[in-house]
Amino acid sequence: MIRFGIGYDVHKLAPNRKLILGGVEIKHTLGLEAHSDGDVLIHAIIDAMLGAAALGDIGQHFPMTPEFKDVSSVKLLEKTCALIAEKGYTVGNIDSIIVAQKPKLMPHIVEIRESLAKIMCVDIESVSVKAKTEEGLGFTGTEQGIAAYAVVGLEK
């Protein structure tokens, strides 16, 4: 059986924060404002995984409580992988998109894919990460925030 889930996340860009995407710190003048480290890509992947397994969403499992303040999203993804495994699922594949006007993400895509594959214990060929700009349109195009979308296929 294969089940699919879709995930989305967005955070505002802010000074004095690190920019972390897919577990990789990327040099930039702004980072993502959030209760956790703000890794929108991992958050979208987590929501897609939880959706595919009909286990709710990221806020149900990792609420905005002191326990998760400034937590690494890598830890949240590891916990989500454990939840998925408890239900008898494995990750078949991930397709994702990061939407950001700046910084340019193409030079970081392979490292992000490697990071995600390692965290989820899957082959890098199972992890697709794409980067898009919005040609100066919308909140991502005007560099107010960064968004991410993900689709995950789980196998049982």
Backbone as JSON, one array per atom type, in Angstrom:
{
  "sequence": "MIRFGIGYDVHKLAPNRKLILGGVEIKHTLGLEAHSDGDVLIHAIIDAMLGAAALGDIGQHFPMTPEFKDVSSVKLLEKTCALIAEKGYTVGNIDSIIVAQKPKLMPHIVEIRESLAKIMCVDIESVSVKAKTEEGLGFTGTEQGIAAYAVVGLEK",
  "N": [[0.84, -1.17, 0.0], [0.53, 2.23, -0.8], [0.62, 5.46, 0.47], [-0.16, 8.91, 0.28], [0.86, 12.2, 1.27], [0.5, 15.73, 1.77], [2.34, 18.67, 2.46], [2.83, 21.93, 3.91], [4.53, 24.92, 4.75], [5.36, 28.07, 6.25], [7.39, 30.83, 7.16], [8.24, 33.98, 8.64], [10.9, 36.1, 7.56], [13.62, 37.25, 9.54], [15.85, 39.42, 11.39], [18.87, 38.45, 13.15], [18.53, 35.7, 13.36], [19.16, 32.29, 12.52], [19.36, 30.89, 9.23], [17.96, 28.03, 8.38], [17.53, 25.26, 6.39], [16.15, 22.25, 5.53], [17.72, 21.06, 7.44], [20.19, 22.18, 7.06], [22.42, 24.78, 7.61], [22.34, 27.91, 6.17], [24.17, 30.57, 4.89], [23.06, 33.8, 5.35], [21.67, 37.1, 5.55], [19.36, 37.22, 6.99], [17.18, 35.2, 9.03], [14.81, 32.58, 9.82], [11.9, 33.33, 11.55], [10.47, 31.77, 14.28], [8.86, 29.45, 16.57], [10.35, 27.16, 16.89], [13.43, 26.19, 15.32], [12.65, 27.1, 12.87], [12.77, 25.79, 10.38], [11.4, 25.64, 7.49], [11.25, 23.8, 5.38], [11.7, 21.21, 6.48], [9.51, 21.26, 8.23], [7.33, 21.27, 6.44], [7.73, 18.78, 5.25], [7.4, 17.1, 7.47], [4.65, 17.59, 8.03], [3.56, 16.53, 5.67], [4.29, 13.83, 5.91], [2.93, 13.1, 8.28], [0.33, 13.58, 7.43], [0.05, 11.69, 5.36], [0.04, 9.37, 6.84], [-2.25, 9.72, 8.26], [-2.11, 11.02, 10.75], [-2.61, 13.5, 11.83], [-1.3, 16.82, 12.33], [1.72, 18.86, 12.37], [1.53, 20.69, 14.5], [-0.07, 19.36, 16.37], [1.56, 17.31, 17.3], [3.94, 18.58, 18.01], [3.63, 21.0, 19.79], [3.48, 24.61, 20.44], [5.1, 24.87, 22.94], [7.14, 25.21, 25.94], [8.86, 22.99, 25.82], [9.47, 22.63, 23.12], [10.65, 24.98, 22.33], [12.84, 26.75, 20.34], [13.82, 24.37, 19.35], [15.69, 22.02, 17.39], [14.66, 21.36, 14.15], [15.44, 19.05, 12.95], [15.44, 17.16, 15.0], [12.68, 17.0, 15.39], [11.89, 15.89, 12.97], [13.18, 13.42, 13.12], [11.74, 12.3, 15.26], [9.25, 12.19, 14.05], [9.74, 10.36, 12.0], [10.08, 8.09, 13.59], [7.49, 7.83, 14.63], [6.09, 7.25, 12.27], [7.29, 4.84, 11.58], [6.42, 3.26, 13.72], [3.79, 2.88, 12.99], [4.11, 1.19, 10.93], [5.02, 2.14, 8.48], [7.22, 3.15, 5.81], [9.34, 5.62, 4.35], [8.77, 6.27, 1.04], [9.2, 8.13, -1.09], [10.07, 11.63, -1.46], [8.99, 14.75, -2.57], [9.77, 18.06, -2.95], [9.48, 21.67, -2.6], [11.13, 24.7, -2.17], [10.33, 28.03, -1.6], [11.72, 31.0, -2.21], [12.96, 34.24, -2.54], [15.52, 35.23, -2.06], [18.14, 33.79, -0.12], [19.97, 32.64, -3.04], [19.33, 29.32, -3.7], [20.13, 27.13, -5.17], [22.93, 26.35, -5.09], [22.96, 24.92, -2.73], [21.32, 22.72, -2.81], [22.05, 19.95, -3.21], [23.41, 19.38, -0.81], [21.31, 19.79, 1.0], [19.53, 17.76, 0.2], [21.12, 15.53, 0.8], [21.33, 15.83, 3.58], [18.62, 15.54, 4.41], [18.1, 12.92, 3.5], [19.87, 11.46, 5.09], [18.89, 12.0, 7.71], [16.36, 10.78, 7.56], [17.01, 8.23, 6.95], [17.0, 7.21, 4.3], [17.6, 6.56, 0.79], [19.38, 8.96, -1.14], [18.32, 9.29, -3.66], [15.65, 9.11, -3.24], [14.81, 11.53, -2.4], [13.72, 14.6, -3.38], [14.45, 17.95, -3.92], [13.55, 21.15, -4.74], [14.11, 24.54, -5.77], [12.52, 27.64, -5.93], [11.83, 30.98, -7.12], [9.67, 33.84, -6.7], [9.63, 35.72, -8.58], [9.71, 38.32, -7.57], [7.15, 38.72, -6.6], [4.46, 38.67, -4.19], [4.7, 37.67, -0.64], [6.98, 36.07, -0.37], [8.42, 36.76, -2.6], [9.0, 39.42, -2.09], [10.77, 39.18, -0.13], [9.88, 38.84, 2.5], [9.36, 36.5, 3.72], [9.81, 32.88, 3.75], [8.68, 30.01, 2.09], [7.61, 26.55, 1.99], [6.8, 23.54, 0.26], [5.7, 20.16, 0.3], [5.45, 16.79, -0.82], [4.85, 13.56, 0.2], [5.4, 10.12, -0.18], [4.35, 7.29, 1.45], [5.16, 3.93, 2.24], [3.79, 0.72, 2.93]],
  "CA": [[0.0, 0.0, 0.0], [1.21, 3.51, -0.82], [-0.23, 6.58, 0.89], [0.48, 10.19, 0.0], [0.5, 13.35, 2.09], [1.03, 17.01, 1.31], [2.67, 19.57, 3.56], [3.15, 23.33, 3.58], [4.89, 25.74, 5.9], [5.87, 29.4, 5.94], [7.83, 31.65, 8.3], [8.76, 35.31, 8.32], [12.34, 36.35, 7.68], [13.89, 38.19, 10.62], [17.27, 39.54, 11.73], [19.37, 37.75, 14.34], [18.1, 34.3, 13.35], [19.85, 31.47, 11.53], [18.54, 30.35, 8.16], [18.17, 26.58, 8.31], [16.6, 24.62, 5.45], [16.47, 20.84, 5.38], [18.77, 20.71, 8.39], [21.44, 22.79, 6.62], [22.51, 26.21, 7.87], [22.7, 28.64, 4.96], [24.57, 31.94, 5.22], [22.17, 34.84, 4.85], [21.56, 38.19, 6.52], [18.13, 37.0, 7.76], [16.8, 33.82, 9.31], [13.36, 32.38, 9.91], [11.3, 33.55, 12.87], [9.56, 30.67, 14.62], [8.99, 28.9, 17.92], [11.49, 26.24, 16.79], [14.47, 26.82, 14.49], [12.0, 27.68, 11.7], [13.11, 25.09, 9.13], [10.14, 25.46, 6.77], [11.28, 22.6, 4.54], [11.44, 20.05, 7.34], [8.14, 21.35, 8.74], [6.44, 20.84, 5.36], [7.92, 17.33, 5.1], [6.74, 16.48, 8.63], [3.2, 17.64, 7.81], [3.23, 15.58, 4.6], [4.41, 12.48, 6.47], [1.82, 12.9, 9.21], [-0.89, 13.51, 6.63], [0.01, 10.4, 4.66], [-0.28, 8.33, 7.83], [-3.48, 10.15, 8.94], [-1.73, 11.25, 12.15], [-2.77, 14.9, 12.2], [-0.32, 17.76, 11.79], [2.9, 19.16, 13.18], [1.12, 21.38, 15.73], [-0.61, 18.39, 17.33], [2.65, 16.52, 17.85], [5.01, 19.44, 18.5], [2.98, 22.29, 20.03], [4.31, 25.75, 20.84], [5.3, 24.79, 24.38], [8.56, 25.37, 26.27], [9.61, 21.8, 25.42], [9.89, 22.73, 21.73], [11.18, 26.31, 22.06], [14.14, 26.77, 19.67], [14.27, 23.0, 19.07], [16.12, 21.73, 16.03], [13.65, 20.64, 13.38], [15.98, 17.72, 12.69], [14.92, 16.3, 16.08], [11.26, 16.79, 15.14], [11.79, 14.95, 11.85], [13.56, 12.1, 13.64], [10.6, 11.8, 16.04], [8.19, 11.88, 13.09], [10.13, 9.09, 11.36], [9.79, 7.03, 14.56], [6.02, 7.68, 14.64], [5.72, 6.6, 11.03], [7.76, 3.45, 11.68], [5.51, 2.58, 14.66], [2.57, 2.56, 12.24], [4.45, 0.22, 9.89], [5.31, 2.8, 7.21], [8.55, 3.65, 5.47], [9.29, 6.69, 3.36], [9.06, 5.84, -0.33], [9.86, 9.26, -1.72], [9.7, 12.99, -1.08], [9.18, 15.79, -3.57], [9.57, 19.31, -2.2], [9.81, 22.96, -3.21], [11.37, 25.84, -1.28], [10.03, 29.26, -2.33], [12.47, 32.09, -1.59], [13.59, 35.14, -3.51], [16.94, 35.19, -1.68], [19.33, 33.66, -0.96], [19.9, 31.65, -4.1], [19.44, 28.04, -3.02], [20.65, 26.07, -6.04], [24.21, 25.8, -4.64], [22.79, 24.16, -1.49], [20.32, 21.66, -3.0], [22.61, 18.61, -2.98], [23.66, 19.24, 0.63], [20.01, 19.65, 1.66], [19.05, 16.4, -0.1], [21.94, 14.6, 1.59], [20.93, 15.99, 4.97], [17.3, 14.93, 4.61], [18.23, 11.47, 3.32], [20.54, 10.92, 6.28], [17.97, 12.1, 8.85], [15.25, 9.86, 7.39], [17.56, 6.9, 6.64], [16.57, 6.8, 2.96], [18.55, 6.85, -0.26], [19.25, 10.32, -1.66], [17.47, 9.24, -4.86], [14.26, 9.18, -2.79], [14.57, 12.88, -1.9], [13.78, 15.66, -4.37], [14.3, 19.3, -3.39], [13.64, 22.16, -5.78], [14.02, 25.9, -5.26], [11.85, 28.57, -6.85], [11.58, 32.34, -6.68], [8.35, 34.27, -7.16], [9.82, 36.85, -9.49], [9.42, 39.58, -6.87], [5.74, 38.81, -6.24], [4.02, 38.08, -2.93], [5.54, 37.85, 0.54], [8.28, 35.45, -0.58], [9.09, 37.54, -3.63], [9.47, 40.67, -1.52], [11.7, 38.77, 0.92], [9.29, 38.92, 3.83], [9.32, 35.16, 4.29], [10.15, 31.73, 2.93], [7.67, 28.95, 2.17], [8.0, 25.24, 1.45], [5.75, 22.56, -0.02], [6.24, 18.8, 0.2], [4.59, 15.62, -1.01], [5.55, 12.37, 0.66], [4.77, 8.82, -0.38], [4.71, 6.29, 2.46], [4.89, 2.56, 1.84], [3.54, -0.2, 4.04]],
  "C": [[0.89, 1.24, 0.0], [0.21, 4.59, -0.44], [0.55, 7.87, 0.69], [-0.02, 11.27, 0.95], [1.14, 14.59, 1.52], [1.27, 17.9, 2.52], [3.05, 20.94, 3.05], [3.57, 24.02, 4.87], [5.44, 27.07, 5.4], [6.3, 30.07, 7.24], [8.36, 32.98, 7.78], [10.28, 35.31, 8.43], [12.56, 37.43, 8.73], [15.39, 38.28, 10.87], [17.6, 38.72, 12.97], [18.83, 36.33, 14.49], [18.93, 33.56, 12.3], [18.86, 31.03, 10.47], [18.9, 28.88, 8.0], [17.09, 25.99, 7.41], [17.04, 23.18, 5.25], [17.58, 20.39, 6.3], [20.12, 21.32, 8.07], [21.4, 24.29, 6.93], [23.07, 26.9, 6.62], [23.03, 30.08, 5.34], [23.63, 32.93, 4.53], [22.05, 35.91, 5.93], [20.33, 38.04, 7.42], [17.93, 35.51, 7.99], [15.3, 33.74, 9.45], [12.89, 32.47, 11.36], [10.3, 32.44, 13.15], [9.76, 30.27, 16.08], [10.17, 27.94, 17.98], [12.6, 26.95, 16.02], [13.92, 27.37, 13.17], [12.28, 27.02, 10.37], [11.83, 24.73, 8.37], [10.11, 24.19, 5.92], [11.01, 21.35, 5.38], [10.02, 20.09, 7.88], [7.13, 20.89, 7.68], [6.53, 19.33, 5.17], [7.24, 16.59, 6.25], [5.22, 16.46, 8.43], [2.77, 16.66, 6.72], [3.28, 14.15, 5.12], [3.24, 12.17, 7.39], [0.5, 12.77, 8.47], [-1.03, 12.18, 5.92], [-0.37, 9.26, 5.6], [-1.55, 8.64, 8.62], [-3.23, 10.35, 10.44], [-1.81, 12.72, 12.55], [-1.72, 15.79, 11.58], [0.76, 18.07, 12.81], [2.53, 19.82, 14.52], [0.55, 20.45, 16.79], [0.52, 17.63, 18.03], [3.75, 17.35, 18.5], [4.46, 20.85, 18.74], [3.96, 23.38, 20.47], [4.38, 25.83, 22.36], [6.79, 24.97, 24.67], [9.43, 24.18, 25.83], [10.19, 21.93, 24.01], [10.43, 24.11, 21.35], [12.6, 26.19, 21.52], [14.69, 25.37, 19.36], [14.72, 22.89, 17.62], [15.03, 20.94, 15.33], [14.13, 19.26, 12.97], [15.46, 16.75, 13.74], [13.44, 16.0, 15.86], [11.06, 15.79, 13.99], [12.17, 13.54, 12.29], [12.41, 11.48, 14.43], [9.45, 11.41, 15.11], [8.49, 10.57, 12.37], [9.84, 7.91, 12.29], [8.28, 6.77, 14.64], [5.54, 6.91, 13.42], [6.1, 5.12, 11.08], [6.87, 2.64, 12.62], [4.22, 2.14, 13.97], [2.85, 1.61, 11.08], [4.78, 0.82, 8.53], [6.8, 3.09, 7.06], [8.38, 4.73, 4.42], [9.67, 6.12, 2.0], [9.78, 6.93, -1.09], [9.29, 10.58, -1.22], [9.95, 13.89, -2.28], [8.86, 17.11, -2.88], [10.02, 20.52, -3.0], [10.02, 23.97, -2.09], [11.13, 27.09, -2.13], [10.68, 30.42, -1.58], [13.08, 32.96, -2.69], [15.11, 35.15, -3.31], [17.06, 34.43, -0.38], [19.09, 32.66, -2.08], [20.2, 30.28, -3.48], [20.05, 26.93, -3.87], [22.0, 25.52, -5.55], [24.11, 24.89, -3.41], [21.9, 22.91, -1.65], [20.88, 20.27, -2.7], [22.86, 18.39, -1.49], [22.35, 19.07, 1.4], [19.45, 18.25, 1.43], [19.82, 15.37, 0.73], [21.56, 14.63, 3.06], [19.61, 15.29, 5.26], [17.36, 13.41, 4.48], [18.85, 10.82, 4.55], [19.6, 10.91, 7.49], [16.9, 11.02, 8.77], [15.69, 8.44, 7.04], [16.99, 6.36, 5.33], [17.67, 7.14, 1.97], [18.31, 8.26, -0.79], [18.37, 10.37, -2.9], [15.98, 9.28, -4.51], [13.86, 10.59, -2.36], [14.78, 13.91, -3.01], [13.55, 17.0, -3.67], [14.52, 20.26, -4.55], [13.54, 23.54, -5.12], [13.42, 26.8, -6.34], [11.84, 29.97, -6.25], [10.16, 32.68, -7.12], [8.46, 35.55, -7.96], [9.43, 38.18, -8.86], [7.98, 39.75, -6.43], [5.48, 38.18, -4.87], [5.03, 38.24, -1.81], [6.9, 37.17, 0.38], [9.09, 36.25, -1.6], [9.64, 38.86, -3.13], [10.35, 40.42, -0.29], [11.18, 39.0, 2.33], [9.29, 37.56, 4.51], [9.77, 34.12, 3.29], [9.07, 30.67, 3.16], [8.24, 27.65, 1.63], [6.77, 24.37, 1.3], [6.41, 21.18, -0.11], [5.13, 17.8, -0.04], [5.43, 14.42, -0.62], [4.73, 11.14, 0.34], [5.28, 7.87, 0.69], [4.31, 4.91, 1.95], [4.67, 1.71, 3.07], [3.71, -1.62, 3.56]]
}
